[in-house]
Amino acid sequence: MKLFISWSNPHAQVVAEALRDWLKDMIHALEPFVSSLDIAKGERGLATIAHELEGSRHGIICVNRANQNAPWLNFEAGSISKQVETSRVFPVLIDLPGSDLQGPLREFQYTELFSERDMLRLVESIWEACPDPNINLIQLRKNFSRLWPELMDALEETKETPSVELASAQEARSAEDKLDELLGLARQNQRRIDSLEGASFTGQPTRRRQRKQAADDFWLTTPNIDEALRTLDEINKRLAEEIGKPISLTVERPNKIVALVPAGLRIQSQSARTLGELAQSRGLSLHFRRTSAESAENVEES
């Protein structure tokens, strides 16, 4: 049985990688997937992740205080849970109690990572979901008792080091720049609208007033700024992983993001579609644009 293990930030990555090996040792019929370990060199990361998400009905979401609202984490959880009747999403809480869990992940029954009793229940739930686990319940519990100390040893440092909750000064500066860009675009749009209003022609003022109202409504329905900035950061990171280098993202409207792809770089259509769905899930639209004619065959405008 395929088991997708999702993480977002290095603190959760350590947990995801440890759970992958630990669960595989306990239930050999499992096929756990962790993006940091199971994407071969030379493969397209986003395309591989998209393929694994499509084929996985069960997933573990490694959650800490710093990433519980991360767009990518919630996007992967949402992708797994699309098959409502047959899928299972297991949030595993690293450094926060269930009472502090926020956002869409609150809908799912969670597991506290460092609770032995809670983790045994998680393992039994995964075993029950496995069509052919090749192990009975008694042996499963024996394996758990044997392997539990190994997991705790592997995560000892993680337990003592809470996830980072505050962004670095550089990340904060980047977020502030993006916010300034969003506000600047809003002001530009308003100036254009005011200019159109001042140059109105006979018989057309009503239409232009309607256009102005539509533009105002458009800005008012823009997604939460914090969520928009988090989504921009996630898209930046995923694109950098996909093509091996960062590329420029611009904001042409309050909810339209344009990724500028240099000549010679290729982004697979499946990867572009996955990132587009991520942006759409946050009320944004993502478009790819070539920076020169030389790259015309590499990226499709979306």
Protein Blocks (a to p, Z undefined) as FASTA:
>chain_A
ZZddddedjklmmmmmmmmmmmmmmmmmbccddfklmccehiafklmmmmmmmmpcbdcd
dddfklmmgmklmmmmmmmmmmmmlgccddddfkbcfklpgcjklmpccddfklmklmmm
mmmmmmmmpmblopafklmmmmmmmmmmmmmmmmmmmmmmccdfbdcfklmmmmmmmmmm
mmmmmmmmmmmmmmmmmmpcehilmmmmmmmmmmmmmmmmpccfklmmmmmmmmmmmmmm
mnopacddddfbfklccddddehiacdfklmmmmmmmmmmnopacddddfbfklmmmpcc
ZZ
